[in-house]
Amino acid sequence: MSVVTPVCAPLPVLGRDVTVPLASGGETTYAALDYAASAPALQRVWDDVAAYVPYYGSVHRGAGYLSRLSTDLFEKARATVAAFLDCRADDQVVFTRSTTDSLNLLAAALPADCRVFVFETEHHAALLPWNSARVTVLDAPRGPGEAVATLERALADRDDPHGPALVCVTGASNVTGELWPVTELAAAAHAHGARIVLDAAQLAPHHPVSVRDLDVDWVAFSGHKLYAPFGSGVLAGRADWLREAEPYLAGGGASRGVVRRADGGVEVRWQEGAARHEAGSPNVIGAYAIASACTALTEAGFEALVARERYLIEKVRAGLGDLPEVRFLSLFGDDAPRVGVLSLVVDGWPSADLATALSAEYGIGVRAGLFCAHPLVRTLLDGADATCESAEGPSALRVSFGAGTPDEHVDRFVAAVRQLVSRATSPGR
């Protein structure tokens, strides 16, 4: 396979010069290849946050200059995120702690008797929050068309076709990196009177996300995967279910007015906008960091970033593709479009041991396990060589990268896996 080098250079990120010790002695520059878990902070984000911190004040809480400055920064961050997601004019942007928090917030706002449809392939953040609703878990599809057909059948067969329904789906798998047919799934949902929420935790850092073009009702993502690891997330989309729900957290900021009743209790009038679900002192630094990352990625240009990421994906696949011991995991096939997330198993190497060897001997950080997507990984590992299993059972190795990954990190990973495979299959092992 020929690999064509793109023009785009890696974006500057923190940690690019960090050195780590090796088991053999000495040190090497750390190769961060675990972006799917948490991406390093963009240098631009760090610089913006550092410039603001001396002016930090309590948001929506005071008439002082720093408080007013912070409030203005916080609300402008909301507008920046809305523009980044190409939100509709009447959509709300609610700042949360993470994708997990965002989807739990939406779960708490579901109308009574809402039915939720979710594929077993989802990350636990999207699979687990709906237990208070009537949940239908759909089997893993083996292609985009099958995903749409499976959802259409499930929606058509539900026993309450006119009742409220919600579909939750990922934009890009955190296990295989494969892109899901979000536009088609949204059309299927709406055709059957359902709404749809997009888990964009793995999609937003790698591809443009347009709420308007995808025609999704909500989108959720996390700052720590978007090069802004300061403890914030986003739920953006339609306001009505959120406006009609009880506040996600009860407290200051979510309330418009509180008075004591004669019976000794309190009567509360709640906010109606995003503030209804943002009780407490908001994480203004986290929100500002997300907005900074949105601006940086937009200015860098997703077309160039996507081209570079495809180049890195091809480097991994070309570098390991001739090894019969290596099997890449995929639902939709090896040629399916994907972001920079690849999971694999290597015959003769339990994934946890392989990840440990890559760290100790080569200074490479990857992830081994089931990646908080246990049903999906177990489905993909069905029939895997037993020598790949650890004492805890079957698992996989995940390598992931993004806008800040230099060629050398990927080249080192490929060379290291080849050396370890050779060692595993050499006489005497």
N, C-alpha and C positions, 0 to 999 in steps of 0.2 A: 504494500500500500504506500503510495506516495503521499507525503505530508507537505503541504504548501504553507510556508511561513507567512502569517498575516502581518500587516503594517503596525497594528496597535501594540504598544508596549504595555507591560503590567502597570497598574496604578500603584502609586506608593502606599504602602501599608505599614503599620507599626509591627515591630518584631522581625523585620526582614534581615536584621543584622544580629539577632540573638544567637549565641552559641550554646551548645548543650554538650555534656560529657558523653564519651563513648565507652563502652565496656572494655575495649581494647586499650584504653588510655587516650589522652588528648581530647580535643573538642572538635566540633564541626558546626557549621551554620545550620540552624534548625530548618527543616523542610516541613512547613505547615500544610498538610494535605488532609485536613479534617474540616474544611469549610462548611460542609453540610451540617455539622454540629454547631459551630460558632465560627464566623469569619473574623479575621483580624480587623481592627479598626483602620479605616482609611486615614492616612496622614491628614487629609483635608478635614475630616470630621474631628480628629483630635485637636487640630489647630483652631478650628472654629469654637469648640467647647472651651479650650484653654483661654481664648480671648474673651469669652463671655463670663467665665466663672467669677472674676472679681466683681462683676456687676449682678451676681445672683441675688434674687430676692423672692419673697413669697408671692406666688401667683394668685391674682384675684383677691388679695387679702389686705391691700393697703394703698394709701394715697402717696406714699413716699416714692421718690424717683426710681429707686431700684426695683420696687415692687411693680410700678407701672411699666418699667422697661422689660421686666421679666414677663409680665402679662402680655405685653405686645409681642414679645418674642414667641411665647407659647402659642398665641393665636395665629401668628404668621406661619409658624411651623405647621399648624393644622391646615392652613390654606395651601402650603407647599406640598403637603402629602396629598391633598385632594387633587391638585394639579398633576402630580406624579402618577396618580391612579386614574386620571381622566374621569373623575367622578361627575355625576349628573348634578345639576344645579341644586336640587333639593336633598342630596345625600348628606349624611352626617359622617364626620370623622371623629371617632372616640379613641382617645389614647388609653391603652391598657398596659399590662406588664409584659405580654408576650402573645404569640399565636394561641397558645393553650388558654391563656386568660381571655382572649378575645372570643374564642369559640365557647368557652364556658359562660361568658356574658350573654352571648346569643342564645345558648341553651336555656338560660334562666329567663329569657324574654319570649320564649315560644308561646303561642296562644294555646289555650286549653285544647286537649285532644289532638295536638299536632302529631303527625306521623313523620318520622325522619328516615331517609334512605341514605345509606352510606356503604361504600364498597369495603370489603374486608382488607383491601390493599392500603387503607389509610394509615397514616401515622396515628399513634394513640391519642394525640392532641385532638384529632378530628374524629376518631373512632369512639372514644369513651365518654364525652360530656353529655350524651343524650339520654342517659338512663331513666330520667324522669319522664321522657316521652315514649311513644310507641315506636320502637326502632326496628327497621328491616335492614339486615346486613346482607349485602349482595356478594355473590361469588366473584372471585378474581377473574376479570376478562383477559383473553389472550390476544386482544387487538382493540384498537380504538372503535371500530365499528361494532364489535361485540359489546363493548362498554355501553354504547348508546342504546343498542338493542336490548340489553339486559335491563337498563334503567327504564326504558319505555314499557317493557312488559310488566315490570314491578309497579310502575305508576298506574298503568291501565287496569291492573288486577286488584288494586287496593279496594277495601270494602267500603270506603267512604270517599268516593271520587270528588266530592265537593267540599270536603273538610280541608283544613290547613295542612300543608305538607312542605317539607324542606328537604332538599338534596344537599349533601356535603361532599365535596370532591376536591382532590388535590390538583394543582396545576402542573406540578412536576414531582415525581416520586422521590422521596428521600432515600430510597434504596437503590433503584435502577437509574434514576435521573430522567426517565422517560417522560415526555410531554403528554398530557392527557387532552382529549378533544373537548375542551371546556366550552367552546361556542356551541358545539352540537349538543352537549349535555344540557346546557342552559336552555337551548331551544326545546329539547325534549321535556324538560321540567316545566317550562312555561306553557307548553302545549297541553299539559295535563293538569294545569292549575296549581303547580307547585312553585316554590321559590328555591333559589340555589345560593349557597355560600361557597366561595372559593378559598381553600387553604393555599395561599400564595407564599408560604414560608420559604419554599425552595425555588419558586418561580421568580418572585420579585427581584432577587439579587442578580438574576441572570438574563431576564427577558423583560421587555416592556409589558406592563399590565394595564389594560384599559377597561375599567368597569363598564364604560359605555359600549365599546366594541364587542367585548365578550358577552355583554348583556347579563351579567350576574347581579344578584340582588345585594350581596355583601362580599367583601374580600377581607381576609385576615392575614397579617404577617408580623414578623418579629424584627426588632432592630438588630439583635445580636447576630442574625444571619445576613443582614444588609450592611455589614461593615460599620455598625453603630452599637457596640456592645455596652449600652448604658442602662439596661433594664427597662426598656419600653417596647410597646407593641401597638398595633393598630387594628381596629375594626371599623371599616368604612362601608357605607351603603344606606339602604332605605331606613327612614326614621320612624315609620309608624309602629312596628312591633316594639322597638326600643322605647318609644314615647309612651306606649300603653303599659309597659311592664313596670313592676316595682323596681326601684333603684337596685343596681347590682350590689352596691355597698351603701349602707345608711350612714350619713354623717354630714359634716360641714361641706359646703360647696354643692352637694346634691339637693339641698333644701333651699327653698325660696323664703320660707317663713315658718317659725315654730312658736306656738303659744301653748300655755298650760290650760288644761281643761279643769272644770270644777271638780271632776272626779279624781283629780290628781295625776292623770295621764297627760300626754302631749298630743297636739294636733299639728300635722306637718303638711305644708304645701311643697311639693317637689318640683324641681326644675323640669323643663320639657325638652331642652336641647341636649347636646352632648354632655353637659355638666351633670345631668341626671345620673350618669353612670361613672362619674369621675370624682367621687367623694374623697375628701382628704386633700392634703397638699399635693398637687400634681407633680409628676417627675418632669420638670421643665427641661432639665439637662438631657434626659432621655428623648423627649420629644424634639428638642432642638437638634440632637445628634441624628435622629432619623431624617429630619428635614435636610440637614447638611448632606447626608448620604444620598438622599433623593436628588438633590441638586448636582452633586458630584457625578453620579451615574448618568444623569441626563446630559450634562455638559460633555462627558466623555463620549457619549453616543453608544446606544445599545447595539447598533449594527456592527460597530468595530469590536465591542466587547464580546458579542456572540460569535463573531468570526474567529477571534483569538481562542475562545473557549472550545470551539469545534476543532481547532488545530491541536489543542492540548489533549482532547479526547482521542483524536486520531493517533497522536503520539503514543498514548497508553495502549490502545488497541493494536497498533502496528508493532509496537515493541514487544508485546506479549502474545500476539495472535498466533504465532507459530509454535507455541508451547502446548503440547497436548495435555499437560498437567493442569493448565489454567482454564477455568470455565467462568465466563462472565454471566451474571444473572440478568434475566430480561423477561418481561411479560409480553411485550409487543414485537420482539425480534431484535437482532443485533443492529439492524439498520434504522431502527426507529429514532426519530429526533429526540434529543435529550439535552439536559444541562450537564454541567461538569460534576456528575456524581456517577461512580461506577462501583458496583459490588461484584466480588469474585470469590471463588474458592480455588484452592490449590491442592491437588492430590498429594497426600503425604504430610500436609501441614495443617494442624488445627489452627483456625484463624486467629485465636488469641495468642498462640505461640508465634505465629508469623508476624503479627502486629508488634509483639514484644521484641522480636529479633530486628525488625525494621527500625525500631526506636533505639535499642541498645547498641546496635552495630553500625547503623547508618544515619542516625539522627533524624529519622523520618516519623512524623506523627500522622497516623491513620486511625481508623476505628474498627474494632472487631466486635461482633455480637449480633443482635437482632434489631438494632437501630430503632427501638420504640415502635416497631411495626411487625410484631411477632407473627400474626397470621400470614402476612405477605411473605416474609422471609422463609417461614417454614414451608409454604407452598412452593417457593422458588427452589428450595433446597431438597425437595422430594427427590430421592434417588441419588443424592450426592454421595461421593465416596466416603465410607465410614472413617477413613483415616483423617478426614477433615474435621471430625468432631472432637470436642474437648470433653472433659468430665461433666460439664454442664449441659452437653447435648450439641446439636448442630448449630453452627453459626457461620457468618460470612465476614469477609474483609471488605471495608469500604474505603475508597480513595476519592477525595473530593477537592475541588479547586475552583478558583474564580478569578475576579478581576485583578487580584494582586499576586497571582502565582507566576513566578519566573520559569523559564524553560528548564533551568537546572534542577529544580525540585522534581519535576516530572521525569526528567532523564535519570536522576538518581534513583527514583522509585523503580523505574523499569529495570535498570541495571541491577538493583538490589534484589528484586524478585527473581530475576534470571539466575543470579548467583545462588540464592537460597533454594530455588527449584533444583539446580544442578547438584547442590549439596544433599538435598533430600533423596535424589534418585541415584547418587553415586554409590559404588560398592562400599560396604562397611557401615552405612547408616542404619 
